């Protein structure tokens, strides 16, 4: 396998997908990504999908750029940039003809991935079965198996609960109390205290359930449904973590890298 000629197309450009993209990019793989027209990302400071809004973003030391079509994506690749293409149904797969397709949408279900989409199809998390709709699944649930490559079967079912960080689970997550637009009252990287109002949705307060650093918050003005995750408070309270790809994303990325090397040999 010639890594420099092994194009990897990643569906989704949120923080976990971006961790995968960054690790593969640093290993020499050409990487392109697809996103929705209006993606809803919590950890915006480490998501290449922010390029949809900003045109160009820098995550750690890697640049991603919004492009209009596959031809422009190829030019970006030659320039050493990760192209992000607005393509909600991944219709560009045929034109890209990637050697590897990674479904990193994290929808907890298969939204359209097929074994025939690419010579190697890798899916992240629950909703996929290796050997049925993809060639390999990478475990995304925190714990002993995080990042493990599954060659037959499925990832652990979605628990519906966030993983433990700094001893906190549900209380570190900010959720919309109502349908409506999000108003941010704190910035990513700010120190917040338990009970502090850090955002509003349709005029309703969203209060921190624990003290720490605001690690993520959806883009101000974004419309969200009631119950949607809109933010994340990290009780470890290290502001620099807000601008670094997470340990979870890197573990998953390691699983994707392993799968590519194992199944493309």
The 8 nearest C-alpha neighbors of each residue, nearest first, counted from 0:
[[1, 2, 264, 263, 5, 4, 260, 3],
 [0, 2, 4, 3, 5, 28, 27, 264],
 [3, 1, 5, 4, 28, 0, 27, 29],
 [2, 4, 28, 1, 5, 27, 29, 6],
 [5, 3, 2, 1, 6, 29, 28, 0],
 [6, 4, 2, 98, 3, 28, 7, 1],
 [7, 5, 29, 97, 98, 30, 4, 99],
 [6, 8, 99, 30, 97, 100, 98, 29],
 [7, 9, 31, 100, 32, 30, 97, 101],
 [10, 8, 32, 101, 100, 102, 11, 31],
 [9, 11, 102, 33, 103, 32, 104, 101],
 [12, 10, 104, 34, 103, 33, 13, 9],
 [13, 11, 48, 16, 47, 17, 34, 46],
 [14, 12, 46, 16, 15, 48, 17, 11],
 [13, 15, 46, 17, 16, 45, 42, 18],
 [16, 14, 248, 18, 17, 13, 19, 103],
 [15, 17, 12, 19, 13, 103, 18, 14],
 [18, 16, 20, 14, 19, 15, 46, 12],
 [19, 17, 248, 15, 21, 16, 20, 249],
 [18, 20, 252, 16, 17, 22, 21, 23],
 [21, 19, 17, 23, 18, 22, 24, 16],
 [22, 20, 24, 18, 19, 23, 17, 25],
 [21, 23, 25, 19, 24, 20, 252, 18],
 [22, 24, 26, 20, 25, 28, 21, 19],
 [25, 23, 21, 28, 27, 26, 22, 20],
 [24, 26, 22, 27, 23, 21, 28, 20],
 [27, 25, 23, 24, 28, 22, 2, 21],
 [26, 28, 24, 25, 3, 2, 23, 29],
 [29, 27, 24, 3, 2, 23, 26, 30],
 [28, 30, 6, 24, 7, 3, 76, 27],
 [31, 29, 7, 8, 81, 6, 28, 24],
 [30, 32, 8, 82, 81, 9, 83, 7],
 [33, 31, 9, 83, 8, 10, 82, 84],
 [34, 32, 84, 10, 83, 86, 11, 85],
 [35, 33, 85, 11, 86, 87, 12, 84],
 [34, 36, 87, 38, 37, 85, 86, 33],
 [35, 37, 85, 38, 34, 87, 51, 86],
 [38, 36, 35, 39, 51, 52, 34, 221],
 [39, 37, 35, 40, 36, 34, 48, 51],
 [40, 38, 217, 37, 41, 218, 221, 13],
 [39, 41, 217, 43, 42, 13, 38, 218],
 [40, 42, 217, 216, 215, 43, 230, 229],
 [43, 41, 215, 44, 40, 45, 14, 46],
 [42, 44, 46, 45, 41, 40, 49, 215],
 [43, 45, 42, 242, 46, 241, 58, 215],
 [46, 44, 58, 43, 14, 42, 244, 242],
 [47, 45, 14, 13, 43, 48, 17, 44],
 [46, 48, 49, 12, 17, 63, 50, 56],
 [47, 49, 12, 50, 46, 13, 51, 34],
 [50, 48, 51, 47, 52, 46, 53, 43],
 [49, 51, 54, 53, 55, 48, 52, 65],
 [52, 50, 49, 65, 48, 54, 53, 36],
 [53, 51, 50, 49, 54, 48, 37, 55],
 [52, 54, 50, 55, 51, 49, 56, 65],
 [55, 53, 50, 65, 64, 52, 51, 56],
 [54, 56, 64, 50, 53, 63, 65, 62],
 [57, 55, 50, 63, 62, 58, 47, 64],
 [56, 58, 62, 61, 59, 60, 63, 55],
 [59, 57, 45, 61, 60, 62, 56, 47],
 [58, 60, 61, 57, 243, 242, 45, 244],
 [61, 59, 58, 57, 62, 21, 25, 56],
 [62, 60, 58, 57, 59, 63, 21, 80],
 [63, 61, 57, 80, 56, 81, 58, 64],
 [64, 62, 81, 56, 80, 82, 55, 47],
 [65, 63, 55, 82, 50, 83, 54, 66],
 [64, 66, 83, 54, 50, 51, 82, 84],
 [67, 65, 84, 71, 68, 72, 83, 82],
 [66, 68, 84, 71, 65, 69, 85, 72],
 [69, 67, 71, 70, 66, 72, 84, 91],
 [68, 70, 72, 71, 73, 95, 94, 91],
 [71, 69, 73, 72, 68, 74, 67, 66],
 [70, 72, 74, 69, 73, 68, 66, 75],
 [73, 71, 69, 75, 82, 70, 74, 66],
 [72, 74, 76, 70, 75, 71, 69, 77],
 [73, 75, 71, 77, 72, 76, 78, 70],
 [76, 74, 78, 72, 80, 73, 77, 82],
 [77, 75, 73, 79, 78, 80, 74, 81],
 [76, 78, 74, 75, 79, 73, 80, 29],
 [77, 79, 75, 76, 80, 74, 73, 81],
 [80, 78, 76, 77, 75, 81, 62, 29],
 [79, 81, 75, 76, 62, 63, 78, 82],
 [80, 82, 63, 31, 30, 76, 64, 62],
 [83, 81, 64, 31, 72, 63, 75, 65],
 [84, 82, 65, 32, 33, 64, 66, 31],
 [83, 85, 33, 66, 86, 65, 34, 32],
 [86, 84, 34, 35, 33, 36, 87, 83],
 [85, 87, 89, 33, 88, 34, 84, 35],
 [88, 86, 35, 89, 34, 85, 36, 33],
 [87, 89, 90, 86, 111, 91, 35, 33],
 [90, 88, 86, 91, 87, 92, 33, 10],
 [89, 91, 88, 92, 86, 93, 87, 94],
 [90, 92, 94, 89, 93, 95, 86, 69],
 [93, 91, 95, 94, 90, 96, 89, 97],
 [92, 94, 96, 91, 95, 90, 116, 97],
 [95, 93, 91, 96, 92, 69, 90, 97],
 [94, 96, 92, 97, 93, 91, 69, 8],
 [97, 95, 93, 94, 92, 98, 117, 6],
 [98, 96, 6, 99, 95, 7, 8, 117],
 [97, 99, 6, 5, 118, 117, 7, 119],
 [100, 98, 7, 119, 97, 120, 117, 8],
 [99, 101, 120, 8, 7, 9, 117, 121],
 [102, 100, 9, 121, 122, 103, 120, 10],
 [101, 103, 122, 10, 104, 9, 123, 121],
 [104, 102, 11, 16, 105, 10, 123, 101],
 [103, 105, 11, 106, 102, 10, 16, 12],
 [106, 104, 103, 107, 123, 124, 108, 102],
 [105, 107, 108, 104, 109, 110, 126, 103],
 [108, 106, 125, 126, 105, 124, 157, 109],
 [109, 126, 107, 106, 110, 125, 127, 105],
 [108, 110, 126, 111, 127, 112, 107, 106],
 [111, 109, 108, 112, 106, 104, 126, 88],
 [110, 112, 109, 113, 88, 132, 108, 89],
 [113, 111, 109, 132, 110, 102, 114, 116],
 [114, 112, 132, 115, 116, 133, 111, 120],
 [115, 113, 133, 132, 116, 120, 134, 117],
 [114, 116, 113, 117, 118, 120, 133, 119],
 [117, 115, 113, 114, 120, 112, 118, 100],
 [118, 116, 119, 115, 99, 120, 98, 100],
 [117, 119, 98, 99, 120, 115, 116, 114],
 [120, 118, 99, 117, 134, 100, 98, 121],
 [119, 121, 100, 133, 134, 99, 117, 101],
 [122, 120, 101, 135, 136, 133, 134, 100],
 [123, 121, 102, 136, 101, 137, 103, 135],
 [124, 122, 137, 103, 136, 102, 139, 138],
 [123, 125, 139, 138, 154, 137, 122, 136],
 [126, 124, 154, 107, 156, 127, 155, 157],
 [108, 125, 127, 107, 109, 124, 128, 153],
 [128, 126, 125, 153, 109, 132, 129, 108],
 [127, 129, 153, 152, 131, 132, 130, 133],
 [130, 128, 135, 151, 134, 133, 152, 131],
 [129, 131, 134, 133, 151, 128, 132, 135],
 [130, 132, 128, 129, 133, 114, 134, 127],
 [131, 133, 113, 114, 128, 130, 112, 127],
 [134, 132, 114, 120, 129, 135, 130, 131],
 [133, 135, 129, 130, 120, 121, 119, 114],
 [136, 134, 129, 150, 121, 149, 133, 122],
 [135, 137, 122, 149, 123, 121, 129, 148],
 [138, 136, 148, 123, 147, 146, 254, 124],
 [137, 139, 146, 124, 154, 145, 147, 140],
 [140, 138, 124, 145, 146, 137, 141, 251],
 [139, 141, 145, 138, 142, 155, 124, 144],
 [142, 140, 145, 162, 139, 143, 144, 247],
 [141, 143, 145, 144, 140, 162, 139, 146],
 [142, 144, 145, 141, 147, 140, 146, 138],
 [145, 143, 147, 142, 146, 138, 141, 140],
 [146, 144, 138, 141, 139, 142, 147, 140],
 [147, 145, 251, 254, 250, 138, 137, 139],
 [146, 148, 138, 144, 145, 137, 254, 149],
 [149, 147, 137, 254, 136, 150, 146, 258],
 [148, 150, 136, 135, 151, 137, 147, 152],
 [151, 149, 135, 129, 148, 134, 136, 152],
 [152, 150, 129, 149, 130, 153, 128, 135],
 [153, 151, 128, 129, 149, 150, 154, 130],
 [152, 154, 128, 127, 129, 125, 155, 136],
 [153, 155, 125, 138, 124, 156, 136, 137],
 [154, 156, 125, 157, 153, 140, 138, 124],
 [157, 155, 125, 158, 154, 126, 153, 124],
 [156, 158, 159, 125, 155, 107, 140, 160],
 [159, 157, 160, 156, 161, 155, 140, 162],
 [158, 160, 157, 161, 156, 162, 169, 107],
 [159, 161, 158, 162, 169, 168, 157, 163],
 [162, 160, 168, 169, 163, 159, 172, 158],
 [161, 163, 168, 141, 164, 160, 140, 167],
 [162, 164, 168, 167, 166, 165, 161, 141],
 [165, 163, 166, 167, 162, 168, 233, 234],
 [164, 166, 167, 234, 235, 163, 233, 168],
 [165, 167, 164, 163, 168, 234, 235, 162],
 [168, 166, 163, 164, 165, 171, 170, 169],
 [167, 169, 163, 161, 170, 162, 171, 164],
 [170, 168, 171, 172, 161, 167, 160, 208],
 [169, 171, 208, 172, 168, 209, 167, 207],
 [170, 172, 232, 169, 231, 209, 208, 168],
 [173, 171, 231, 170, 169, 230, 232, 174],
 [174, 172, 230, 229, 231, 228, 171, 207],
 [175, 173, 228, 227, 229, 226, 176, 172],
 [174, 176, 226, 225, 227, 177, 200, 229],
 [177, 175, 225, 226, 174, 203, 200, 205],
 [178, 176, 225, 175, 200, 179, 224, 201],
 [179, 177, 224, 225, 223, 201, 200, 175],
 [178, 180, 201, 222, 223, 200, 177, 224],
 [181, 179, 222, 220, 221, 200, 201, 223],
 [182, 180, 200, 220, 219, 221, 199, 222],
 [183, 181, 199, 219, 198, 220, 200, 184],
 [182, 184, 198, 185, 219, 181, 197, 199],
 [183, 185, 198, 197, 182, 186, 196, 199],
 [186, 184, 197, 183, 189, 187, 198, 213],
 [185, 187, 189, 188, 184, 213, 183, 216],
 [186, 188, 213, 214, 189, 215, 216, 185],
 [187, 189, 238, 213, 212, 214, 186, 241],
 [190, 188, 212, 213, 186, 187, 191, 185],
 [189, 191, 212, 211, 213, 188, 192, 236],
 [192, 190, 211, 210, 212, 189, 195, 213],
 [193, 191, 210, 195, 194, 209, 211, 207],
 [192, 194, 209, 210, 207, 208, 195, 191],
 [195, 193, 207, 206, 208, 192, 196, 209],
 [194, 196, 206, 192, 207, 193, 197, 191],
 [197, 195, 206, 205, 198, 204, 194, 207],
 [196, 198, 184, 185, 206, 195, 205, 183],
 [199, 197, 183, 184, 205, 182, 196, 204],
 [198, 200, 204, 182, 203, 202, 205, 181],
 [199, 201, 181, 203, 202, 180, 179, 182],
 [200, 202, 179, 203, 180, 199, 177, 178],
 [201, 203, 200, 199, 204, 182, 179, 181],
 [204, 202, 199, 200, 201, 205, 176, 177],
 [205, 203, 199, 196, 198, 206, 202, 200],
 [204, 206, 198, 199, 196, 197, 203, 173],
 [205, 207, 196, 195, 194, 197, 204, 208],
 [208, 206, 193, 194, 209, 195, 196, 197],
 [209, 207, 170, 193, 171, 194, 206, 210],
 [210, 208, 193, 207, 171, 170, 192, 211],
 [209, 211, 192, 193, 191, 234, 207, 208],
 [210, 212, 234, 236, 233, 191, 190, 232],
 [213, 211, 190, 236, 233, 232, 189, 214],
 [212, 214, 232, 187, 188, 189, 215, 231],
 [215, 213, 241, 232, 231, 187, 212, 233],
 [214, 216, 42, 41, 231, 230, 187, 213],
 [217, 215, 230, 41, 229, 218, 42, 187],
 [218, 216, 41, 229, 40, 219, 230, 39],
 [217, 219, 221, 220, 216, 40, 39, 181],
 [220, 218, 182, 181, 221, 183, 217, 180],
 [219, 221, 181, 180, 182, 218, 222, 183],
 [222, 220, 180, 181, 219, 218, 223, 217],
 [221, 223, 180, 179, 181, 220, 224, 178],
 [224, 222, 179, 178, 180, 221, 227, 225],
 [223, 225, 178, 227, 226, 177, 179, 175],
 [226, 224, 177, 178, 175, 176, 227, 223],
 [225, 227, 175, 174, 176, 224, 228, 177],
 [226, 228, 174, 175, 225, 224, 229, 223],
 [229, 227, 174, 173, 230, 226, 175, 172],
 [230, 228, 217, 174, 173, 216, 41, 227],
 [231, 229, 216, 173, 215, 41, 228, 172],
 [230, 232, 172, 215, 214, 173, 171, 213],
 [233, 231, 213, 171, 214, 212, 211, 234],
 [232, 234, 212, 211, 235, 236, 214, 213],
 [235, 233, 211, 236, 165, 210, 232, 212],
 [234, 236, 233, 165, 237, 211, 212, 164],
 [237, 235, 211, 212, 234, 233, 238, 190],
 [236, 238, 239, 240, 235, 212, 241, 233],
 [239, 237, 188, 240, 241, 236, 212, 189],
 [238, 240, 241, 237, 242, 243, 188, 236],
 [239, 241, 243, 242, 238, 237, 214, 245],
 [242, 240, 214, 239, 238, 243, 188, 44],
 [241, 243, 240, 239, 44, 45, 244, 59],
 [244, 242, 240, 241, 245, 59, 45, 239],
 [243, 245, 18, 45, 248, 242, 246, 249],
 [246, 244, 248, 247, 243, 249, 240, 18],
 [245, 247, 249, 248, 250, 244, 251, 243],
 [248, 246, 250, 245, 249, 251, 141, 145],
 [247, 249, 15, 18, 245, 251, 250, 246],
 [248, 250, 252, 246, 251, 247, 18, 253],
 [251, 249, 146, 253, 247, 252, 248, 246],
 [250, 252, 146, 254, 248, 253, 249, 247],
 [253, 251, 19, 249, 255, 254, 250, 248],
 [252, 254, 256, 250, 251, 255, 249, 257],
 [253, 255, 146, 257, 251, 252, 256, 148],
 [256, 254, 252, 258, 257, 253, 259, 251],
 [255, 257, 253, 259, 254, 258, 252, 260],
 [258, 256, 254, 260, 255, 259, 261, 253],
 [259, 257, 255, 261, 256, 260, 262, 254],
 [260, 258, 256, 257, 262, 261, 263, 255],
 [259, 261, 257, 258, 263, 262, 264, 256],
 [262, 260, 258, 259, 263, 264, 257, 256],
 [261, 263, 259, 264, 260, 258, 119, 134],
 [262, 264, 260, 259, 261, 0, 119, 258],
 [263, 262, 261, 260, 0, 259, 1, 258]]
